[in-house]
Amino acid sequence: MERVVVIGGDAAGMSAAAQITRGVEPREVVVFERGEYTSFAACGLPYFVGGVVADRDDLVARSPEQHRKNGIDVRTRHEVIAIDTEAREVEVHDLDSGTSTRERYDHLVVATGGSPLRPPLPGIDAAGVFGIHTIPDAVRIDDMLRDRSPRRAVVVGGGYIGLEMAEAFQLRGLEVTLVEKLPQPMSTLDVDMGARVADAMRAMGIELRLGVGVEGFATGDDGQVRAVVTADGEVPADIVVIGLGVRPNTKLTAEAGIPIGPSGGIVTDARMATPVDGVWAAGDCVESFHRVSRRPVSIALGTHANKQGRVVGLNLSGSHARFPGVIGTAITKVGSVEIARTGLTEREAAAAGFDAVAGTIEGASRAHYYPGGSALTVKIVAERGSGRLLGAQIVGGVEAAKRIDALAVAVWEEMTVDEFSQLDLAYAPPFSPVWDPTMIATRKAGDKVR
């Protein structure tokens, strides 16, 4: 019986393992996971901290015990510390016993995920300074909120996790300041759309320190953080969360000679096979092909990880599955403000060599006479001449952001703005105006492409 070893027991790793066990040919599947949990929703961690999700166990899709009942040999608290691709073995360290063993494999699936960015700043390891990447991280933050009743929270970083943690702290009744070295939050949006996010956050009562770099963390006599030190002075803080994003966790594979691409992720083909025989990779540790820019990118999202893991599992089960790439679709919220994007921003389109134009409109989520609607802004990026839809961004109130899905399909299928503006989209007053704002925005972009 062939033996498949999986490194990492979250989205990509467990999707691959589960698919392999469903295959026609029996295979021994062993998963090594250095943490205590498997198949947990990292995207839900801020909502646990904010009290929206009451029980941390609700974030677990399948426990190690459930996976074991399905025939997967899951070994938690086991960290793979080396890969020998010549001998087809991995060295595994048991974190509880302190012993190490070498485990053979016929196929190796690398699903090591991403590592949170944590710059070596003075005081970053002080009590009260947290990252949030795992369930234990979120539990430690929740424990501090309960035990010490902090009053002032500072979030470092204005991306997805930064916005979500700012909202979480506000929901728990704290005064919140967000520090971001760039001139706007949500740098994955164009500047004009990011400015709308900033305005909305200020209206919520969140203080923004933009264009300010963090230089360290000041502590009191008890070793507890008391302030975030910036180029513009200190920002008082009783609790701090570092939300600077993640990078592909590739140290293990790089040391084993498995190629790393220009985006920083592991190189694979469309079948998720690396150039090293018998080694596959999936999830936040790999780089993906961007279908619009045609360039390799590293995008850490559970949606990609689950799909890529399933592709690996299918291919190791005798099928011929392929992962077709990504287009950068993402969505989040802060308070009642929803934020979404897909494809390329205006800035990214220019960097990818497109002669791009953009159209932006203000609209509403419902017919003007139907109560309960919210304002929203839609920005469309298109290629001059061809009219090809290159990307879209939405910032607005409730019911705004999921409109990005229709635009994502259009970007994926390389539709033109004229084609999108004539689509047969659903209409009724409780759901949209007669002309959906996405259609009006594509029509406006269409006026510029010619």
N, C-alpha and C positions, 0 to 999 in steps of 0.2 A: 504494500500500500504506500502510495506517495505521501510525503509529509509536507504540509504547508505551514510555515511559521509566519505569523503576523506580528509586526512590531507596532503597538498602539491599539488601544481598545475602545476608541471613540467612533465617530461617524464613518470615516473611510474604512478603518480596519475591521469594524464589526459588520459593515455592509458587505465587504468582501468575504469575510468568514462565513456569514450566514448564507450567502449565495453559493459558496463552495459546498456547504453541507447539503444543499438542495440538489446538487448535481447527480447525474446518473452514476458516475464512477465514485466509489467510496474513497475518501481521503482523510487522513488524520490532520486535523486543524488545531494548531496550538497558538494562542494569543498571549503575548507578554505585555502587560500594562503596568507602568510604574506607579500609577495612582490606585485609589480604592474603588473608583467608579468606572463603569463602562456605559457607552451609549447615552451620554448625558447631553442636555441642551445648553451649551455654553452661551448661546444667544439669550437664554432666559435668565442668566445670572443677575443682571441689573434689576429685573422685575421681582426677583426674590428679595434683593436688598431693599427695594422700594415697598415691599409688603404686598405687591399685587399677586405674587405667587406665595401662598402661605407656607407650604411645606417643601423643603429642599428635595425630598424624594419624588415630588411631582415632576422634577426636571429630568428624571431618569426614565428613558424609554424602555430599556431592558437591563436588568441587573446581571452581575456575573452569574448568579445562580440560574437565572432564566436562560442565559446563553448555554450554560453547561447542560441543562436539561435538553437543549436542542442539539447536543452532540459536539459542542465546541469546548475544547480544553482551555479555559480562561484562567490565567495565572496573574492575579493582581499583586501589586507590590513587588513586581519583578521588572527590573530595568535592563534592557539590552545595552551593553557598554562597548561592544565591538562586533564587527561583521567580517568574516573571512570568506570572501567570494570564491576563492580557489578551493578551499576545503568544503565549502557550502555548510558553514557552521556559524552560529552566533554565540557570543559569550554573554551569559545572563547572570545578573547579580540579584540575589534574593535580599530585598531591603530589610526584611524582618530577621532572618537568621544570619545575615552577613556573609553567606557562602556564595560562591560562583560556580557555574557549570557551563559546559559547552554543549550546545544543542544543534543537531544536524537538521538540514532542510533539503528538500528537493526543489521547492519554490519558496521564495521569500517575498513577503508583501511589506513594504515600508510605508507606514501610516503614522509618522511621528509628529504630524501636525505643525503648529507654529509656536514660536517662543515669543512671549510678550517683550516689547522693547522696554528696557530698564537701564537708562544711561547711568554711568558710574559717577553720580553727583554726590557731593558731600551731604551726609545725613540721610541718604535715600533708604538706608536700612533701619532708620529710627522707628521706634514704636509709634504706631498710628499712621504710617505710610504704607499703603497697600497697592498691590496689583490686583486685577480680577480676571482670572483665566480659568479657574477650576471651581468646583463646588466648595472645597475647603476654603478657598480665598473668600468666597461670598459669605460663608459661615463666620469666618473671622471678622469680617466687616460688620455683619449683623450682630455678633456678640459684643463688639465694641460699642455699637449704637445703643444696645440694651444696657450694658454694664456701666459705661462712663457718661452717657448722655451728652455727647459733644454738641456744641452749638454752631460751630462754623466749619463748613466743609469746603475744601479746595479740590477741584478736579484739574489735573494737568493733561491737556490734550483736547482738541475740539473736533475729533472725528466721531464715528458712530458710538463707540463705547463711552467717550467723554460726554456726549449729549445724553445718553441713556443713564449714566451714573449721576449727572447733574439733576436730572428729573427724579431719580430714585432718592437722592438726598433731600430734595425739596419735598417729596412726598412724606419723608420721615420728619419733616418739620425743621430742617436745618437751614441756616443762611448759606447760600451757595455762591462760590466764585469759580469761574472757569478761566484758566490761564492757557493761552495758545500763542505760540511764537509767530504764527502766520497772521496776516491782517484780517482774517475771517475764520469763523468756524466752518466745518464741512468743506475742506479744501478739495474734496472730490466733486464739488459743484463749481460752476463758473462763479466769478466774483460777484456778479450782480445777483445771482440766486443765493449765494452764501450770505450776502448782506441782508436778505429777507429773513434768513434763519436767525441772524444776530439780532435783528429788530424784535423778532418774536420772543427770543430768550430774554432780552432786556424787559419786554413787556410782562414777562412772567415773574420778574423780580430777581433773575439770575444776573449777577455782576459779571461782566466780561472784561478780561484784561487781554487785549489782542495786540499782536505784534510785540509780545514780551517773552523773552526767553527765561527759562528757569535755571538758576545757578546753584541751587542747593536747598537744604531744608534745615531750619534752625530748631533746636530742641531746648526744653527746659531742664532744670536740675534733675528731674526724674527720668530724663531720657525720652520723654514723650514729645512728639512734634508740636511746635507752637506756631510755626510760620513757614511759608514757602518763600524762599529768597529769590528775587528776580532782579533784572537789570534796573527796574524802576522802583526798587525797594521791597520791603517785606509785605506779604499778604498773610494776615493772621489766620491760623488754621488749628482746629482741634483734631481733624482727621483729613487725610489726603489720599486720593486715589490717582495712580498713574495710569492714564488711558491713552498711550501713544501708539497703539496698534501692535501688530505682530509681524514677525518675519519667518520665512520657512525654516523649520528646525532640521537642518541638514548636516550638522557637525558629524554625526555618526556615519552618514553615507559618504560625505566628502573624504573622511579618513579611510574609508574602505575603497576609494577610487571610483565610486559611482558618480558619473558626471553631473555637475551643477550648471544650470543655464545662466544667461545674462540677467534674468530677473531675480536670481537668487534661489530659485526652486530646483528640485531634481528634474532632470531631463527625462521625458518619456515620449513614446510614440502615441498614436491615437488609441492603441489598445491598452495603454498605461503600462507598457513594458519599458524598462530602462535599457540602455545599450549593453548592460551586463547580463549575461545569460542566467536565467532563473530568477532574476530580481525584478519585481514590479513595485510601483509606487502610486499612491493616491492621496488626495486630501490637501490640507494646507501646506504640506511640505513640497509639493510639486509646482512646476510652472505649467501654465495652460496657454493654448493658442487663442488669441483674441481675433474673432471673426471679422471685425471691422478694421482695426489697425493692422492686422496681419502680423502682429508682433507677439513674442512671448511675454506673459504677465503672471504675476503672483497675486491671486485674489483669495483671501481667506473667508470662505463662506461654507456653511454646512450643506447648502444645496449642492454645490459642486462636489464636496467631499463624499456625500452619499452616492451621487451618480457615478463618480469615478471608482469608488469602492465596488459598486455593483458591476461595473464594466470589468474590473479585475476578476471578480468572482465568476462572472459568466465565461470569461476567457479561460480560466482555470477549470471550468466545468465542461469544456468542449465546444462552447459557442464561439462566435466571432463578433464580439461587441466592440464598439468604438465610442470614444468620448469626442463629441464634435467641436468642442471649444466653448468659449464664454464670450459674453458681450458686456460684462460689468453691471448687470442689473442689481440694484440694491435699494433697500427701503428702511426707514426708521421713523421715529417720532420723538419729539420733546414736548411734554405737555400735550396740548391739543393741536400742535403743529406737526403735520406729516411731511416727510421729505423722501423723494425717490429720484432715481436716475437710471438710465440705461444707455448703452452704446458709448459714444465719445462726447465729452464736453467740447465747447468751442475751442478751448485751449488745447485739448488733447488732439482734436482733429487737425489743427494747424501743425502740431508736432509730428503727426503721422503723415504729413505731406498733402493733406486735402486742401483744396480751395473751398473753404466752408463759409456758409452764411448762417445767420440765426434769426429766428422770429420768436418774439415773446409777447404773450397776451395775459391780461387779467380777466378772470372769469369766475363762474360760480358753480358749485357742485350740483345745484338743483335749479329748476325753473324759478325765475325771479319772484313769482307770486306764491310759490309753495314754501311754507315755513320750514325753518331748520337748516337751510343751506349754509354753506360756508364759502368764503372767498378762496381762490387759488390762483397761482401763477404757473403757466406752462411755457417752457422754453424748448424750441425745436432747433436742432442743428442739422443742416443738409448740405450736400455737395452742390456747388455752383455748376450750372449747366445740366448735369444729369438729373438733379433733383433727388438723388438718393438720400433717404433718411439715415443720418449717421448717429444720431443720439437725441436724448430728450431728458429734461429735468422738470420736476414738479415740486412746488412748495405751497402748502395750503392747509386748510382746516380739515375737519373730519370728513371722510369720504373722498379725499382728494387723491391720495398717493397711489392707491391700487390701480388707478387708470394707467400707470406705467406699464402694466402687463400687456395691454394692447399695443402700446408703442414698442415694447420689447419684441413682440412677435414680428412687427413690421421691420424693425432693425435687423432681426435675425434672418428674415426672408428677403432682405435688400429691396424693400418696397420704396417707391418714391413718395414724396410728400403729396403729390397730386393724387396718387392712388389711395393713400391713407385718408385724405380729405373726402373721398367718395365712398368710404366703407359703410356697410350696413350695420351700424352700431345700434344697440338697444336704446330706446327712448321712452320715458314717461316722466312727468313732472317731479315725482319724488326722487328720481335718480339722476337726472341731468336736464339741462336746457335742450331745446330742439337741436341746436348745434352744440355738440359736446365741445368743451374747451380744447381738447386735444385736436379736434378737427379744425377748429378756428386757428389754432397755432400752426398746424401744418399748412393751412391755406396761406397764412401770412408768410411763412417761410418760403412757400411756393412763389410768392410775388417777387422774392429776392433772388431766386436761383436762376431766373431767366435774364 
